[in-house]
Amino acid sequence: MRRTLFCLSLAVLQLVSAPASGQTTAVPDSIRAEGAPAIPASLSAALNRYQNIRSASFQGWDDTKPRAVYITTRFADTPQVHHVALPGATRRQLTFSAERVLAAKPRPKHDQFLFMADEGGAENYQLFLQDRTGGEPRRLTDGKSRNTSPSWSPSGELLAWSSNARNGRDMDLHLAAPADSHFHRILKEVAGQWSVADWSPDGRSLIAEEYLSIAESYLHVIDVSTGQVRPITPRRTDLKEPPVAAGDARWSKDGRSIYYTSDKASEFRRLARYDLATAAETWLTADVPWDVEGYDLSDDGTLIVVVVNEDGLSNLRVYFAATGQQRSVHKLRAGQLSGVEFRADSHEIGFTLSSAQASSDVFSMDLDKSDPLMNVSPLERWTESETGGLDVSAFVEPELIRYPTFDGKKIPAFVYRPAGRSDAPRPVLIQIHGGPEAQYRPGFLGRLNYLVNELGIVVIMPNVRGSAGYGKSYLKLDDGVLREDAVKDIGSLLDWIAAQPYLDKNRVAVSGGSYGGFMSLAVQTTYNDRIKAGIDVVGISNFVTFLKNTQDYRRDLRRAEYGDERDPKIREFLERISPLARVAKIRTPILVVQGRNDPRVPLSESEQVVAAVKKNEVPVWYVVGQNEGHGFAKKVNQDYLQAVEVLFLRKFLLGEGD
C-alpha cells in the first residue's frame, strides 16, 4: 500500500513539474529580444542540467591561517568570493553582490581581501576591501573610473594599482594605504597603458609594465618614495627592429633580481632572470619551444614553478632556482592550469585545473611530497563543483587536427565529435575565438557540451592565423592589411570539412564572439553559399566605427592590431573589408547578440548590422542584454541566451520544424 501511494505521489509530482505542451519560458526583464520566437518550456527543462554546471577558481592563499584559500564560484546569479578552510571543506560565501566579482587578492598578514567588480558589464572596475570575518565591503576607488592590476606591498600596508581616473584614457599608477583613508596619491602619471606587476621584498620599489601591444611592452622599476623610474627592458629606437614583449614580472625573494617572460630573440615567451646589479639576463626555459603562461617563486627562493602552453594544453614544470635545472614533478591530466601560487613558507602550490571531463576546480600539490614514481596522485582537491547531475566522464575529448590553408600553412583546430554517432555525416558548428590575440584552449566545454551530446553537432574550434600560442610570427600574420587572410583560413576549413566523410558540408554554421564575431560576420559575407546560418556575439561590423566608438583607453591598443583609421589608405581598407560594407551578401539566417553596456565593442556595432541585414529579408534574431557588457555574465541572461542559440541551431542548422 505504501509503495502504491509513493508511486502515485511521484506521478502527480512529475505531472505538476513537467512543462505542459505549448508552454513557453518568459523573456527575462533584463533582455531585449527581437525576431526570436518564444522559448518552449520543454527546451528550458532539457537545458536545465547543463545550465547548472558550476566551476571554482583559485584566488590565493589566506596567510593568516595554516592552510586556507580564497576562491570565486557562483551559487546564485554571479561569481562571488568564498573562503575554504581545508581541502574539501564547506565553502563560505563572503561577498553577496548582484554584480560579478572578477578577482580577489588576499591582503598579506591581514584577515582581509581585496576584490574587483564592475557594474552592468561596463568594465569600470572598482576595488573593494572586505574583512574575511564579515561586514560590508569598503570601496577604495572613485566609483566611476577603470581600476586594474591591484598589488599589495609585502606588509599589506600599501596598495598600488592602475587607474584612468585622471582623463579616462591613460592608466596612471596610484598608491594608497587602506588603513589611512586620507592617503591616496598618483605615483606616476603616464601616457598609455601601465600596470603594476610586483613589489620589491623591502616594499620600497615596484615593477610596472608599459603595454603598447601584445607584441611590444616594457618593464620599469619605480621608487615608491620618489617616483623615480629605472627602465629594465630597453626601448627600441629603430622602428625597423622587431618589437619585444616583456611582462609578468616578479621580484626575486632576495631582491637582487627580477623574473619576467619575454619573446626577446625567440618566437615564444621564455622565462628570464634579470640581475639588477649587472643587467645580465639568464633564460631559464630556453629549451622550451612554447610560451610560458604563468609561474611563481617559493618564499625560500629555491623553487620556481612554471606553466607552459604546449599546443594549447597546460604543462607544469618545476625548476631549481639556483641552477635552472628541471626537477621531476607529478604529471597532471591534460587540460588547463591557471593561477599557480606557492603557499607562504612552503613548497605547496595552489591552482585552478580543468579538462574536457572536469569543470574548473581548486587543487593544491605539495612539491616536497610529490613523487611521480608513485601510483597515486599527490593532488589535494579543495572544491568539487556540481555539474548538474551530468556524467562528465561521458563528455568527449577533443581531437587536435591541422588543416592546410590557402598559402600552405597548417592551421590548428580542436574537433569535438559526438560519441557513437558515426552512422551519418554530422552537422558542424565552427566556433571562432575572440582577441584576435587569443587562443582556443581545450578545457571544459561546459554548456557547449549540450550541442555535442544532445544535438549531435560536431564543434570545431580553429586557431586561425593571428592566434596566440604558436609563436610571434604566427601572431602577426593577420596584422593590418593582412586581416582577410584569417578569413581565408576559415574558407580552407570549409574545404577540409567537405573532404571529411563524417561531416556534412551542407549543414555548417559559424559562430564567434568579439573579434570572433567579426570573423563570423566576415564568413557570412564571404562564404555565405557554404553555410546554413551564423551567430555574431558582440562582434565588430565596421572597423572604422568600432575604433571611433570604443572606449578611449582601448583605441590605441586596437589601432596597433587593426591599423590606424586616421591614415586615409588604412581607413579605405578597413571600410572595404568590414562586414557592413558587404552585408547584402548575407542571405542566411543570423543571430546577433550584444550587451548594451559593452565598452569594447559598443552597441552601435550590432545595431547597424541588424538594421542592414533586415533589408535582405532573411531571418534576423537579435538579443540584447540590458545589464550586460562584453558578453553575458549573469546566469539568468546566460540561460535565456543558450536557449535561443539552441533553438536557432535546431531550426536553421538541423532543419527541425521545416
C-alpha positions as CSV (number, residue, x, y, z in Angstrom):
1,M,0.0,0.0,0.0
2,R,2.8,2.4,0.9
3,R,4.6,1.7,-2.4
4,T,1.4,2.3,-4.3
5,L,0.9,5.7,-2.6
6,F,4.5,6.6,-3.1
7,C,4.3,5.8,-6.9
8,L,1.1,7.7,-7.1
9,S,2.6,10.8,-5.4
10,L,5.7,10.6,-7.6
11,A,3.5,10.5,-10.7
12,V,1.5,13.5,-9.5
13,L,4.7,15.4,-8.8
14,Q,6.0,14.6,-12.3
15,L,2.8,15.9,-13.8
16,V,3.0,19.1,-11.8
17,S,6.7,19.7,-12.5
18,A,6.7,18.7,-16.2
19,P,6.1,21.6,-18.6
20,A,2.8,21.3,-20.4
21,S,2.7,21.1,-24.2
22,G,2.7,24.6,-25.6
23,Q,4.1,26.3,-22.5
24,T,6.9,28.8,-23.0
25,T,9.6,30.4,-20.9
26,A,9.3,34.1,-20.2
27,V,11.9,36.5,-21.6
28,P,13.8,38.0,-18.6
29,D,13.2,41.7,-17.9
30,S,16.9,42.2,-18.4
31,I,16.7,41.1,-22.1
32,R,15.5,42.8,-25.2
33,A,14.7,40.2,-27.9
34,E,13.7,40.9,-31.5
35,G,12.8,38.3,-34.0
36,A,13.5,35.3,-31.8
37,P,10.5,33.1,-31.1
38,A,9.2,32.1,-27.7
39,I,11.3,29.5,-25.9
40,P,9.4,26.3,-25.3
41,A,9.4,25.4,-21.7
42,S,10.4,21.9,-22.7
43,L,13.6,23.2,-24.1
44,S,14.4,25.1,-20.9
45,A,13.8,22.0,-19.0
46,A,16.1,20.0,-21.2
47,L,18.9,22.6,-20.8
48,N,18.5,22.8,-17.0
49,R,21.2,20.4,-16.1
50,Y,23.7,22.0,-18.4
51,Q,22.8,25.4,-17.0
52,N,23.6,24.2,-13.5
53,I,27.2,23.3,-14.2
54,R,29.4,25.2,-11.7
55,S,33.1,26.0,-11.5
56,A,35.6,27.4,-9.0
57,S,38.7,29.4,-9.4
58,F,41.7,29.7,-7.1
59,Q,42.2,33.4,-5.9
60,G,45.1,33.0,-3.4
61,W,46.2,31.6,-0.1
62,D,44.9,33.1,3.2
63,D,48.3,33.6,5.0
64,T,46.6,34.2,8.4
65,K,45.6,30.5,8.5
66,P,47.8,27.4,8.5
67,R,46.2,26.3,5.2
68,A,43.2,28.1,3.7
69,V,42.3,29.5,0.3
70,Y,40.1,32.2,-1.3
71,I,38.1,31.1,-4.3
72,T,35.4,32.5,-6.6
73,T,32.4,30.5,-7.6
74,R,28.7,31.0,-8.4
75,F,25.8,29.9,-6.2
76,A,23.3,32.4,-7.3
77,D,23.4,34.7,-10.4
78,T,27.1,35.8,-10.5
79,P,30.5,34.6,-9.3
80,Q,31.4,35.7,-5.7
81,V,34.3,35.3,-3.3
82,H,34.3,32.3,-0.9
83,H,36.6,31.0,1.7
84,V,37.6,27.4,2.1
85,A,39.4,26.4,5.4
86,L,40.6,23.0,4.4
87,P,40.7,20.7,1.3
88,G,37.1,19.6,0.7
89,A,35.7,21.8,3.5
90,T,32.5,23.7,3.1
91,R,32.7,26.9,1.1
92,R,31.8,30.0,3.0
93,Q,30.5,32.8,0.8
94,L,32.0,36.2,1.7
95,T,30.6,38.6,-1.0
96,F,27.0,38.9,-2.0
97,S,26.9,41.5,-4.8
98,A,24.4,41.4,-7.6
99,E,27.4,42.1,-9.9
100,R,30.1,39.7,-10.8
101,V,33.4,39.6,-8.9
102,L,36.3,39.5,-11.3
103,A,39.1,38.6,-9.0
104,A,40.2,38.6,-5.3
105,K,43.5,39.3,-3.7
106,P,44.2,38.4,-0.1
107,R,45.7,41.2,1.9
108,P,49.1,39.9,3.3
109,K,49.2,39.5,7.0
110,H,45.6,40.6,7.5
111,D,42.3,38.7,7.6
112,Q,41.1,40.9,4.7
113,F,40.9,40.6,1.0
114,L,40.6,42.9,-2.0
115,F,38.1,42.2,-4.8
116,M,37.3,43.8,-8.2
117,A,33.8,44.3,-9.5
118,D,32.1,46.4,-12.2
119,E,28.5,47.4,-12.8
120,G,26.4,46.0,-15.7
121,G,29.5,44.7,-17.5
122,A,30.8,48.2,-18.3
123,E,34.3,47.2,-17.1
124,N,34.8,50.3,-15.0
125,Y,36.3,48.0,-12.3
126,Q,36.2,49.2,-8.7
127,L,38.4,47.9,-5.9
128,F,36.8,46.9,-2.6
129,L,38.3,45.9,0.7
130,Q,36.5,43.4,2.9
131,D,37.1,41.6,6.2
132,R,37.1,37.9,6.0
133,T,35.0,37.7,9.1
134,G,32.1,39.6,7.6
135,G,30.8,43.1,7.3
136,E,30.2,45.5,4.4
137,P,33.0,45.9,1.8
138,R,34.7,49.3,1.6
139,R,35.2,50.8,-1.8
140,L,38.7,52.2,-2.3
141,T,38.3,53.8,-5.7
142,D,36.1,56.6,-7.1
143,G,33.2,54.5,-8.3
144,K,33.4,55.6,-11.9
145,S,36.9,55.2,-13.4
146,R,38.6,52.0,-14.6
147,N,40.9,50.4,-12.0
148,T,43.1,47.4,-12.7
149,S,46.2,45.4,-11.6
150,P,46.0,45.9,-7.8
151,S,49.1,44.7,-6.0
152,W,49.7,44.6,-2.2
153,S,53.1,45.6,-0.7
154,P,54.7,42.7,1.2
155,S,53.5,44.1,4.6
156,G,49.9,44.6,3.3
157,E,50.1,48.3,4.4
158,L,50.2,49.8,0.9
159,L,48.2,49.1,-2.3
160,A,49.3,50.1,-5.8
161,W,47.1,49.8,-8.9
162,S,46.4,51.4,-12.3
163,S,43.5,53.8,-13.0
164,N,42.3,56.1,-15.8
165,A,40.6,58.5,-13.2
166,R,42.7,61.4,-14.4
167,N,41.5,61.7,-18.0
168,G,39.5,58.5,-18.8
169,R,42.3,57.3,-21.1
170,D,45.8,56.9,-19.6
171,M,46.3,54.3,-16.9
172,D,48.3,56.1,-14.2
173,L,49.8,54.3,-11.3
174,H,48.1,55.0,-7.9
175,L,49.2,54.4,-4.4
176,A,47.0,54.2,-1.2
177,A,47.2,53.0,2.4
178,P,43.8,51.3,3.3
179,A,44.4,52.0,7.0
180,D,44.6,55.7,6.2
181,S,41.7,56.9,4.1
182,H,43.4,60.3,3.6
183,F,46.5,58.8,2.0
184,H,46.0,58.3,-1.8
185,R,48.3,59.7,-4.5
186,I,49.2,59.2,-8.1
187,L,52.6,57.5,-8.0
188,K,53.2,58.2,-11.7
189,E,51.3,59.9,-14.4
190,V,51.7,58.0,-17.7
191,A,50.8,58.2,-21.3
192,G,49.2,54.9,-22.4
193,Q,48.6,51.6,-20.5
194,W,50.7,50.9,-17.5
195,S,50.1,48.2,-14.9
196,V,51.6,47.2,-11.5
197,A,53.4,43.9,-11.6
198,D,55.0,43.3,-8.2
199,W,56.7,44.9,-5.2
200,S,60.3,44.5,-4.1
201,P,60.7,42.4,-0.9
202,D,61.5,45.6,1.2
203,G,58.4,47.4,-0.1
204,R,60.4,50.4,-1.4
205,S,60.1,49.8,-5.1
206,L,57.7,48.2,-7.5
207,I,57.9,47.0,-11.0
208,A,55.5,48.2,-13.7
209,E,54.7,47.0,-17.2
210,E,54.2,49.6,-20.0
211,Y,51.9,47.8,-22.6
212,L,51.8,49.1,-26.2
213,S,50.5,45.9,-27.9
214,I,50.7,42.1,-27.4
215,A,54.0,42.3,-29.4
216,E,55.6,45.2,-27.6
217,S,55.8,46.0,-23.9
218,Y,58.4,47.3,-21.5
219,L,59.3,46.9,-17.8
220,H,60.3,49.7,-15.3
221,V,61.3,49.8,-11.7
222,I,59.7,52.7,-9.8
223,D,60.9,54.1,-6.4
224,V,57.8,54.4,-4.2
225,S,59.0,57.3,-2.2
226,T,60.4,59.5,-5.1
227,G,58.6,58.1,-8.2
228,Q,62.0,57.8,-10.0
229,V,61.8,55.3,-12.9
230,R,64.5,52.9,-14.0
231,P,63.9,51.1,-17.3
232,I,64.7,47.4,-17.2
233,T,64.0,46.3,-20.8
234,P,65.4,48.7,-23.4
235,R,63.1,50.6,-25.7
236,R,63.7,50.1,-29.4
237,T,65.0,53.2,-31.1
238,D,64.8,51.9,-34.7
239,L,61.3,51.0,-35.9
240,K,62.9,48.6,-38.3
241,E,63.9,46.5,-35.3
242,P,61.4,43.8,-34.3
243,P,59.4,44.8,-31.2
244,V,59.9,42.8,-28.0
245,A,57.2,41.9,-25.4
246,A,58.1,41.6,-21.7
247,G,55.7,41.1,-18.8
248,D,54.5,39.1,-15.8
249,A,57.4,40.4,-13.8
250,R,58.2,39.2,-10.2
251,W,60.9,40.2,-7.8
252,S,63.3,37.5,-6.6
253,K,62.9,36.8,-2.9
254,D,66.4,38.2,-2.1
255,G,65.6,41.4,-4.0
256,R,68.6,41.1,-6.2
257,S,66.9,40.2,-9.5
258,I,63.7,40.3,-11.4
259,Y,62.0,37.5,-13.2
260,Y,59.8,38.1,-16.3
261,T,58.6,36.5,-19.5
262,S,59.8,37.8,-22.8
263,D,59.9,36.8,-26.5
264,K,63.3,38.6,-27.0
265,A,65.3,36.7,-29.7
266,S,62.7,34.0,-29.7
267,E,59.3,33.0,-31.2
268,F,58.0,32.3,-27.7
269,R,57.8,33.9,-24.3
270,R,60.6,32.5,-22.2
271,L,61.2,32.9,-18.5
272,A,64.2,35.3,-17.8
273,R,66.0,36.3,-14.7
274,Y,67.4,39.8,-14.8
275,D,70.3,40.7,-12.4
276,L,69.7,44.2,-11.1
277,A,73.4,44.8,-10.4
278,T,74.8,43.7,-13.7
279,A,71.8,43.9,-16.1
280,A,72.6,40.3,-17.2
281,E,69.7,38.1,-18.4
282,T,69.6,34.4,-17.8
283,W,67.0,32.4,-19.8
284,L,65.6,29.5,-17.7
285,T,63.3,28.0,-20.3
286,A,65.5,28.4,-23.4
287,D,64.9,24.8,-24.3
288,V,61.1,25.0,-24.3
289,P,59.6,25.8,-27.7
290,W,56.3,27.1,-26.2
291,D,55.0,30.1,-24.3
292,V,55.5,30.4,-20.5
293,E,52.0,31.4,-19.4
294,G,52.5,31.6,-15.7
295,Y,54.9,30.9,-12.9
296,D,55.7,31.6,-9.2
297,L,58.6,31.5,-6.8
298,S,58.8,29.8,-3.4
299,D,59.4,32.0,-0.4
300,D,62.7,30.4,0.3
301,G,63.9,31.2,-3.2
302,T,64.8,27.6,-4.1
303,L,62.0,26.6,-6.5
304,I,60.3,28.1,-9.5
305,V,57.0,26.5,-10.7
306,V,56.3,27.2,-14.4
307,V,53.2,26.6,-16.5
308,V,53.8,26.2,-20.2
309,N,51.2,26.4,-23.0
310,E,52.1,23.4,-25.1
311,D,49.9,23.3,-28.2
312,G,47.0,24.6,-26.2
313,L,47.4,22.4,-23.2
314,S,49.0,23.4,-19.9
315,N,52.1,21.6,-18.8
316,L,53.5,22.1,-15.2
317,R,57.3,22.3,-14.8
318,V,59.5,22.9,-11.7
319,Y,63.0,24.3,-11.7
320,F,65.7,24.7,-9.1
321,A,66.2,28.5,-8.9
322,A,70.0,28.3,-8.2
323,T,70.9,26.1,-11.1
324,G,68.0,26.4,-13.5
325,Q,67.8,22.6,-13.7
326,Q,64.4,21.0,-14.0
327,R,63.2,18.6,-11.3
328,S,60.6,15.9,-11.6
329,V,57.0,16.6,-10.8
330,H,53.8,14.6,-10.9
331,K,52.2,14.9,-14.4
332,L,48.7,16.5,-14.3
333,R,45.8,15.5,-16.5
334,A,45.6,17.1,-19.9
335,G,43.7,20.4,-19.7
336,Q,44.1,24.0,-18.4
337,L,46.0,25.1,-15.3
338,S,46.0,28.7,-14.1
339,G,46.6,30.9,-11.1
340,V,49.6,28.9,-9.7
341,E,50.9,30.3,-6.4
342,F,53.1,29.0,-3.6
343,R,51.7,28.9,-0.1
344,A,53.8,31.1,2.2
345,D,56.9,29.4,3.7
346,S,56.2,26.1,1.9
347,H,56.6,24.2,-1.3
348,E,52.8,23.7,-1.7
349,I,51.2,25.3,-4.8
350,G,47.6,26.1,-5.3
351,F,45.9,26.5,-8.7
352,T,42.8,26.1,-10.8
353,L,42.6,23.0,-13.0
354,S,40.1,21.9,-15.7
355,S,39.8,19.4,-18.5
356,A,37.4,18.1,-21.1
357,Q,35.8,15.9,-18.5
358,A,36.1,18.1,-15.4
359,S,34.9,21.6,-14.6
360,S,37.3,24.1,-13.2
361,D,38.1,23.4,-9.6
362,V,40.7,24.3,-7.0
363,F,43.6,22.0,-6.2
364,S,46.9,22.1,-4.4
365,M,50.1,20.0,-4.5
366,D,53.0,19.9,-2.1
367,L,56.1,19.5,-4.2
368,D,58.0,18.1,-1.3
369,K,55.6,15.2,-1.2
370,S,55.1,14.8,-4.9
371,D,56.6,11.6,-6.2
372,P,56.0,10.9,-9.9
373,L,57.0,7.3,-9.4
374,M,54.2,6.6,-7.0
375,N,51.0,5.2,-8.4
376,V,48.9,7.8,-6.6
377,S,48.1,11.4,-7.2
378,P,49.7,14.0,-4.9
379,L,46.8,16.4,-5.7
380,E,44.6,17.6,-2.9
381,R,41.2,18.8,-4.1
382,W,39.8,21.9,-2.3
383,T,36.5,22.2,-4.3
384,E,34.2,19.8,-6.2
385,S,31.9,21.9,-8.3
386,E,28.5,20.5,-9.2
387,T,27.9,19.5,-12.8
388,G,24.1,19.4,-12.9
389,G,24.0,15.7,-12.2
390,L,25.6,15.0,-15.6
391,D,28.1,12.2,-16.1
392,V,31.1,14.3,-17.1
393,S,33.2,11.2,-17.8
394,A,31.0,10.8,-20.9
395,F,31.9,14.2,-22.3
396,V,34.0,13.9,-25.4
397,E,37.7,14.7,-25.6
398,P,38.7,17.0,-28.5
399,E,40.9,15.9,-31.4
400,L,43.7,18.2,-32.4
401,I,44.0,18.5,-36.2
402,R,46.0,20.7,-38.5
403,Y,44.4,21.5,-41.8
404,P,46.1,23.1,-44.9
405,T,45.2,26.6,-45.8
406,F,45.5,28.7,-49.0
407,D,49.2,29.6,-48.6
408,G,50.4,26.2,-47.5
409,K,50.4,26.9,-43.7
410,K,48.8,24.4,-41.3
411,I,46.0,25.8,-39.1
412,P,45.5,24.1,-35.7
413,A,41.9,23.3,-34.7
414,F,40.2,21.2,-31.9
415,V,37.4,19.0,-33.1
416,Y,34.7,17.7,-30.7
417,R,32.9,14.7,-32.3
418,P,29.7,13.3,-30.7
419,A,30.3,9.8,-29.3
420,G,28.7,6.9,-31.1
421,R,27.2,9.0,-33.9
422,S,29.3,7.9,-36.9
423,D,26.4,6.4,-38.9
424,A,25.9,9.5,-41.0
425,P,27.6,12.8,-41.7
426,R,27.1,15.1,-38.8
427,P,26.2,18.9,-38.9
428,V,29.1,21.3,-37.9
429,L,29.4,24.4,-35.9
430,I,32.6,26.4,-36.4
431,Q,33.3,28.4,-33.2
432,I,35.9,31.2,-33.6
433,H,37.6,32.7,-30.6
434,G,37.9,36.5,-29.9
435,G,41.0,38.5,-29.4
436,P,42.3,38.2,-32.1
437,E,45.4,37.8,-29.9
438,A,43.9,34.9,-28.1
439,Q,43.8,31.1,-28.5
440,Y,41.2,28.5,-28.1
441,R,42.4,26.2,-25.3
442,P,40.8,22.8,-24.8
443,G,39.5,22.9,-21.2
444,F,35.9,22.2,-20.1
445,L,33.2,22.9,-22.7
446,G,30.5,23.4,-20.0
447,R,27.2,24.3,-21.6
448,L,28.5,23.8,-25.1
449,N,28.5,20.0,-24.3
450,Y,24.8,20.2,-25.0
451,L,25.4,20.8,-28.7
452,V,27.7,17.8,-28.9
453,N,26.0,15.4,-26.6
454,E,22.3,16.1,-27.2
455,L,22.1,17.6,-30.7
456,G,24.9,15.6,-32.3
457,I,26.7,18.6,-33.7
458,V,30.4,18.4,-34.4
459,V,32.0,21.6,-32.8
460,I,35.3,22.8,-34.4
461,M,37.4,25.4,-32.6
462,P,40.1,26.8,-35.1
463,N,43.1,28.9,-34.1
464,V,43.4,30.9,-37.3
465,R,46.4,33.0,-38.1
466,G,46.8,35.8,-35.6
467,S,46.1,33.5,-32.7
468,A,48.4,33.5,-29.7
469,G,50.3,30.4,-28.5
470,Y,52.1,29.4,-31.8
471,G,54.9,32.0,-31.8
472,K,55.0,35.7,-32.6
473,S,55.4,35.2,-36.4
474,Y,52.1,33.3,-36.4
475,L,50.6,36.1,-34.2
476,K,51.5,38.8,-36.7
477,L,50.1,37.0,-39.8
478,D,46.8,38.9,-39.7
479,D,48.0,42.4,-38.7
480,G,46.8,45.4,-40.6
481,V,46.3,44.8,-44.3
482,L,46.6,41.0,-43.8
483,R,43.3,40.9,-42.0
484,E,41.4,39.0,-44.8
485,D,44.0,36.1,-44.7
486,A,42.4,35.0,-41.4
487,V,39.0,34.8,-43.1
488,K,40.6,32.7,-45.9
489,D,41.7,30.3,-43.2
490,I,38.0,29.6,-42.5
491,G,37.4,29.1,-46.2
492,S,40.1,26.4,-46.1
493,L,38.4,24.9,-43.1
494,L,35.2,24.6,-45.1
495,D,37.3,22.8,-47.8
496,W,38.6,20.4,-45.1
497,I,35.1,19.8,-43.8
498,A,33.9,19.0,-47.3
499,A,36.6,16.3,-47.5
500,Q,35.6,14.5,-44.3
501,P,33.2,11.7,-44.7
502,Y,31.8,12.1,-41.2
503,L,31.0,15.8,-41.7
504,D,28.0,17.2,-43.6
505,K,29.3,20.0,-45.8
506,N,25.7,21.1,-46.4
507,R,25.0,21.7,-42.8
508,V,27.6,24.1,-41.4
509,A,27.1,27.1,-39.1
510,V,29.6,29.7,-37.9
511,S,29.7,31.5,-34.6
512,G,32.1,33.8,-32.7
513,G,32.4,36.4,-30.1
514,S,34.1,39.8,-30.1
515,Y,36.8,39.6,-32.8
516,G,35.3,36.1,-33.4
517,G,32.0,38.0,-34.0
518,F,33.7,39.9,-36.8
519,M,35.1,36.6,-38.2
520,S,31.6,35.1,-38.1
521,L,30.2,38.1,-40.0
522,A,33.1,38.0,-42.4
523,V,32.5,34.3,-43.1
524,Q,28.8,35.1,-43.6
525,T,29.6,37.8,-46.2
526,T,32.4,35.8,-47.9
527,Y,31.3,32.2,-47.9
528,N,27.5,32.6,-47.5
529,D,26.7,30.0,-50.1
530,R,28.6,27.4,-48.0
531,I,26.9,27.9,-44.6
532,K,23.4,27.5,-43.3
533,A,23.4,30.1,-40.5
534,G,25.6,32.4,-38.5
535,I,25.9,33.7,-34.9
536,D,27.5,37.0,-34.1
537,V,28.2,37.8,-30.4
538,V,29.4,41.3,-29.6
539,G,31.2,41.4,-33.0
540,I,32.8,44.2,-34.9
541,S,30.7,45.1,-38.0
542,N,32.7,48.1,-39.2
543,F,36.3,48.7,-38.1
544,V,36.1,52.5,-38.6
545,T,33.0,53.0,-36.5
546,F,34.4,50.5,-33.9
547,L,37.6,52.5,-33.5
548,K,35.6,55.7,-33.3
549,N,33.2,54.4,-30.6
550,T,35.3,52.0,-28.5
551,Q,36.4,53.4,-25.1
552,D,39.3,55.9,-25.1
553,Y,41.7,53.7,-23.2
554,R,41.3,50.9,-25.8
555,R,41.6,52.8,-29.0
556,D,45.4,52.9,-29.5
557,L,45.7,49.3,-28.4
558,R,43.3,48.3,-31.2
559,R,44.9,50.5,-33.8
560,A,48.2,48.6,-33.1
561,E,46.3,45.4,-34.2
562,Y,43.8,46.6,-36.9
563,G,45.5,49.7,-38.3
564,D,45.2,53.4,-37.8
565,E,41.9,54.7,-39.4
566,R,43.3,58.2,-39.4
567,D,45.5,57.2,-42.3
568,P,43.3,57.6,-45.4
569,K,44.7,54.5,-47.1
570,I,44.2,52.4,-44.0
571,R,40.7,53.9,-43.5
572,E,39.7,52.9,-47.0
573,F,41.0,49.4,-46.5
574,L,39.2,49.0,-43.2
575,E,35.9,50.2,-44.6
576,R,36.2,47.8,-47.6
577,I,36.9,44.7,-45.6
578,S,34.3,45.4,-42.9
579,P,31.3,43.1,-43.0
580,L,28.9,46.1,-43.0
581,A,30.2,47.0,-46.5
582,R,29.2,43.5,-47.7
583,V,26.2,42.9,-45.7
584,A,23.9,42.5,-48.8
585,K,25.6,39.1,-49.3
586,I,24.2,37.7,-46.1
587,R,21.3,35.5,-47.3
588,T,21.2,33.0,-44.5
589,P,19.6,33.4,-41.0
590,I,21.6,35.3,-38.4
591,L,21.5,35.6,-34.6
592,V,23.1,38.8,-33.2
593,V,23.9,39.1,-29.5
594,Q,25.0,42.3,-27.7
595,G,25.5,43.7,-24.3
596,R,24.1,47.2,-24.0
597,N,26.9,48.4,-21.8
598,D,29.8,46.9,-23.8
599,P,32.8,49.2,-23.5
600,R,34.9,47.3,-26.1
601,V,32.6,46.6,-29.0
602,P,29.8,49.1,-28.5
603,L,26.1,48.5,-29.0
604,S,26.2,50.5,-32.2
605,E,28.2,47.8,-34.0
606,S,25.3,45.3,-33.6
607,E,22.5,47.9,-34.1
608,Q,23.9,48.8,-37.5
609,V,24.4,45.3,-38.8
610,V,21.0,44.2,-37.6
611,A,19.3,47.1,-39.4
612,A,21.3,46.3,-42.6
613,V,20.6,42.5,-42.6
614,K,16.9,43.1,-42.1
615,K,16.8,44.7,-45.6
616,N,17.9,41.3,-47.0
617,E,14.6,39.8,-45.9
618,V,16.3,36.9,-44.1
619,P,15.5,35.7,-40.5
620,V,17.3,38.0,-38.0
621,W,17.2,37.2,-34.3
622,Y,18.6,39.9,-32.0
623,V,19.2,39.6,-28.3
624,V,20.4,42.5,-26.2
625,G,21.4,42.1,-22.5
626,Q,20.3,45.4,-20.9
627,N,22.6,44.9,-17.9
628,E,25.5,43.2,-19.7
629,G,28.7,44.2,-21.3
630,H,31.2,42.3,-23.5
631,G,29.4,39.1,-23.2
632,F,26.7,37.8,-20.8
633,A,27.9,37.4,-17.2
634,K,24.6,36.9,-15.3
635,K,23.1,33.4,-15.1
636,V,19.5,34.4,-16.0
637,N,20.7,36.1,-19.2
638,Q,23.1,33.2,-20.0
639,D,20.3,30.7,-19.6
640,Y,17.9,32.6,-21.9
641,L,20.7,33.1,-24.5
642,Q,21.6,29.5,-24.5
643,A,18.0,28.5,-25.2
644,V,17.9,31.0,-28.1
645,E,21.1,29.7,-29.6
646,V,20.0,26.1,-29.3
647,L,16.6,26.9,-30.9
648,F,18.4,28.9,-33.6
649,L,20.7,25.9,-34.5
650,R,17.9,23.4,-34.3
651,K,15.8,25.4,-36.7
652,F,18.4,26.7,-39.2
653,L,21.3,24.2,-39.0
654,L,19.5,20.9,-38.2
655,G,16.3,21.8,-40.1
656,E,13.9,20.9,-37.3
657,G,10.5,22.3,-37.9
658,D,11.0,23.0,-41.6
